Each structure stands twice: as C-alpha cells, then as structure tokens.
Amino acid sequence: MSNGTADTGAKPAYILGHSEREIERLKAQAAYVDPTTRRFLREAGIGPGMRVLDIGSGADDVAFLAADLVGAGGEVIGVDLAPAAIGVARSRAAAQSLANVTFLQGEPAAMSFDRPFDAVIGRYVLQFQKDPAAALRAIAAHVRPKGLIVFHEIDWAGLASFPPVPTFDQVCQWGSATMRRHGTETQMGTKLHATFVGAGLPAPTMRLEAPVGGIPANGI
C-alpha cells in the first residue's frame, strides 16, 4: 500500500459496483486497512479544525476517519458518483450522529464549493481513473494554496505468499487480471510520484506499508 502526499478528470468507474454485498465487502476491507489509512492521514497533517474533501468516498469509511481527526471544529465532505454508496454513507453518519461530515453525489472535478478545502483525500480512487494525472489536477483545484493532497493507493504487484500458497497466489492473479481488463491501474501505488508530478503538483512525500500475515505451522 502506498501513500502519496503533496502540498498544494476522468470520471471514476468502480467496476465492482455498489450492490449490498459489495458494500459489505468494502466495510470488511475498511476494517482491515483503516489503521494504515489513519496513520497516513495523521502523518500528512490532517488534524483538528480542518476542512477536508474526501474523493470517491464510497460507503464513507475514509470520511469517518477524517471526521474523527478533524474533530467537532472541522468539516468533512465526502463525494461519490454512486447514489447507492452515498445513501449508505448518509445512513451510517446519521446512525452515529456525526455532525461534522456530509455526503454529496456527483463528479468532484465538475462540482463547485463555497470555499476551498484545507485538504483533499482519497483511498483506492486514482487507480480507477482513465487519466490519473488529469483527474488529480482537476481535484487539486478544490484545495487552498499550500493545502494537502493525500491519496492512499494499492499496488497489486506486492501481493505474494511465502512459502507459496497456490490458491492464494491464483486468486491474486485473477483479481489483478480482472482489474487490468477493465482498465484499472493495478500499480497505482508505485506510480503516485509520477502521477503527482504529471498533474503539475510538487513531488509528493511517499510511504510504503504492507500488512503481513500468516498461520501457525499446524494450520490451527
């Protein structure tokens, strides 16, 4: 997993859709990767009182992380193209009585806001853009001068097992091949530096983090 951060499009096409089953999968995925994303956001400088725009917010997990970091004095706006995802996000926010986070449906690059944001963030978003640099350039227009642009992206090339586990490796290969077939950039994490520079932004500060797991030798 890679994080690209810098001071300061294309329409997202989430190929897995937003069925109820996929929303639940995204929630499970978020529970696994949220600790990493939280560290990235905090180290980038997301903190109390900031106004943050979450791009491709989906079912809202990253927006919730940001809302916790900015506190009651801050504000987070999550934006996603999918009405189903926005509906879930709004329901979850209402259930938790979160007053500092709201969700809007639409294309971020085409939207206008009453004032610029202190930061724009996103997780697993640029990988789905037809032209990530162009999308990032358009998104950056919503950030105030010297504001933050923080993206957490994955790199499928880092998925592997040792000693080899054929089933795990095969599933990873299927997943990567499916993503590529639908035009997804499966090495977006590695390409964040070039993407930021290509968008006309300063070279980002980057960090690589990967979860590592295993099972006992007896398999129990």
Secondary structure, DSSP 8 states (H G I E B T S, - for coil): -EEEEEE-------TT---HHHHHHHHHHHHHHHHHHHHHHHHHT--TT-EEEEET-TTSHHHHHHHHHH-TT-EEEEEES-HHHHHHHHHHHHHTT-SSEEEEES-GGG---SS-EEEEEEES-GGG-SSHHHHHHHHHTTEEEEEEEEEEE--GGG---SS--HHHHHHHHHHHHHHHHTT--TTTTTTHHHHHHHTT----EEEE--------TT--
